[in-house]
Amino acid sequence: MFGLENIAVEQTIDVLKPGGWAGDLLIWAGARNVLRQHGVAFRQFPSDREALACYHPSRYLYVYGSGGFCRWNCSLLTRLPPIFARYDLVTIMPSSFDTSYEPVARFLAELHGGVTIYARERYSFKQARECCQYPERVCLAHDTAFQFNFLPWIKPLGQGQGTLDDVRGRIAIREKVKSVKDLMQYVNDFATVQTDRAHVAITAAMLRKPTRVYPGAYHKLRGIYEFSLAHMANVEFVA
């Protein structure tokens, strides 16, 4: 998965955390599970500063998945190129890309030939392939949040009370959720969930809660639903 099977056992890779809220913590936790499953040793940089200050970078850089490639969240477009220039081989783990925003399209078009991109849904996959100089290096894979171990958190159906109505920022969830544990406990407090946040939706779905997914500002939510959640009987997309 993600080319990790091709990395020699004695090789240590570098991993960059691109920043984010508790939903991103879930992405990172799932990605670390993948790294451990492949027996890969890794050095994790908590920020750009540490990545740029490293005197002896690995040959390999992995960047945790993100929604940071769209007009509403775009700081990665300028933060990543100086870091990528230090590495022969770079992998962007499953992310979403909105190339209707020209800086995203330009970022993708300027990536060097050692960068492999994973899109987490088909809309981003198609758009990224159309923009990249090396479309053969654009792949499709599920969000690494699905690699998190949800089983210990699943409660019997019917437990929890009421509906978590987290559509269009109705709940200040960032103030309530500071860790993956917080996210699991918070979602488990409710019997049903309706949301336009990708990782609230993924969490609720994987905890087997009846879940209604609403579209967000671009194709990310629809795409994740269609590619990764549509087969689940407890999940519905509300167009």
N, C-alpha and C positions, 0 to 999 in steps of 0.2 A: 504494500500500500504506500502511495506517495513516493515510490522509488526507494523506500527505506531498505528494502530487501537487497539492494545493490551496494549498500554501504558496508565496508569491511568492519569486522568486529572491533578491531583496534582503533577505529576512527571515531573521534568525537566531533559531533556537529554543533553548530551554533543555532540557537532558536531565539527569535525576537518576539516579544510581547508588544503588540501595536497599541495597547491601551483600550479602555472601554469600561463598561459597567458589569453588573453581575451576569448578564447574558453572555458577555465575552468570557467571564470566568468559567462558564460552562463549556464554551468552545475550547479553552485552554486545558481544562481538566480532561476532556475527551481526547485532545491531541496528545497530551502526556501519556495517557493510557496506550495510545497507538505506538508511541516511541518505546515505551517499556515492553510492549508485546513483541516488538521487533528486536529487543535487546540492544537498542542503540544508546550509547552514552551521549549525553547532550549537556551543553552549557547554555543556560537561559539568561538572556539579557532583558532586564525589566524595563529598559527604555532605550531610546536612540543614543543617548549620551554614552552609555556603557558599550553599546555596539561600536560606536565610532572611536571610542577610546581604547579599545582592545588592541594590544600590540601584535598579537599573533592570532589573527582570525583563522578559523577552520577553512577548509576548501568549500565546505557546504554551509549554506544558511537556509533555515526554514523559518517562515513567517506564519504565525498563527492566523487562522482565518478571521475575516472581518467584514463588516458592512461599510468600511471606510473608503469606498471607491464610488462615491456618488456626490451629487451637488450639495447635499445636506450634511455630509461628513467626509471631508476631502483633504484633511491635513496630510494623510499618508502619501498623497501624490507628490509632494515636495520633500517629505521626510525620508522616503525610501531610496530614491536614486543614489544619494551619496553612500548609503550603506551597501546597496547592491554592487556598486563599483568595486568594492573590496573583496568580492567573492567570485570564484569561477562558476559555481553552481548554486542557484537560488530556487527555492520552491515556495510559492505562495499557496498555503493550504486553503481548503474550500472557502471561497468568498463570493460576494456578489459584486457585479460591475454594471454601472449604468453609463453607457457610452453616449447617451443623448447629451450628457454634460461633456463638452469638448475637452476640458483638461483630463478627464478619465481616458477618453479615446487617445489623446496625445501621450499620456503616460504609458498606455499599453503599446502604442506604436514604437515608442523609443526604448523598450526593454531589450537588453542584449540577448544574444542567442543561448546563454546559459540559464535563462530564467524559465522555469516551468510554472504554469498557472493551473490551479484547480478551481473551477466554478462549482458552486453548490446547487445550482439549478440550471435548467436548459436555456432560459432567456439570457443569462449572463454568459453561458458557454457559447451561444451563437454570436453574441455581440463581441466578446473577447476574440474569438477566432477571426472575425471580420476585420479587427483592428490590428492584431499582432503581426509583426513581420514573419514570425515563425508559428503559424497556426497549428502545426503538428505538436507544439509544446503546450497547447491548451487542452486540458482534460476536464472530465466531469466526475464529481464524487460527492457523496453526502456530507453535509456539515459535520464536523468532528464532534459536535455536541451529542450526536447519536452514539458515540463511542463511550460516553459516560455510563457508569454502572447505576442505573435507576432502580434496580431490583430491590435493594434494601429500603427504598423509600415508598414503594407501592403499598397503598392501603386498600382494604376491602372496598368494593364498589358501594357507594352510598355514604361513606364517611366524609366528613366536612359539611359545612353549612353554607347555603346561599350560593350566589354566583360572583365570581371575580370578574368584574366589568372593567377591563383595562383597555378600552378603545379610545383612541385620540387623546391620550394623556389624562383620562379621567381620574387616575390614581397616581400619586407621586411615588411610583414604585422604586425609584432610585434611592429614595430616603428610607425605604423599608428593607431593601435587599442590599447587603454589603458582601455576601459570600454565596457560594453555591449552596451551602447548608441552609442559609436564610431563604434562598429561592425555593428549595424543596419544601421547607416547612411552610412558607407563605402560601404556595399553590395548594399544598395539602390541606390547608385550613378551609378550602372551599369545596363544594360538591361539584360545581360546573365552572367552566372558564370561557370567557369570550375576550379576545385580545387582537390587537394589531402589532404586537411585539413578537418577533420571530422566536425568541428563546423562552418566552412565557408560553407560547403555543407549543413548542417542542417539549418543554417540561410537562405541561398539562397532558399532552398526548401520550407521552411515555409513562406517565403516572396513571394512565388509563382513565383520566377524567373525561366526561363529555366536553368536547372542545369545539368552539366556533372561532374560525380564523377569519379576520377581516383584512382587506387589502390595505397596504400602506401607501407611501408617497410614490413608490415606483414598483417594479415587478418582483422585488425580493420575496414578499410574503406569498404571493400567488405562486411564484416559482418553487419555493421550498415546499409549499403544500402539494403542488402537482408532482414534484419529483420524489418527495420523501414521506408525505403524510396521507396522501389521497387513498392509499390502500387500507388505512386504519378505520374500522367501523365507528370508532368513537369521535372522529374528527370530521368537521364540515367546514367548507369554505363558503363564506357569505359574500357574494359579489356586490 
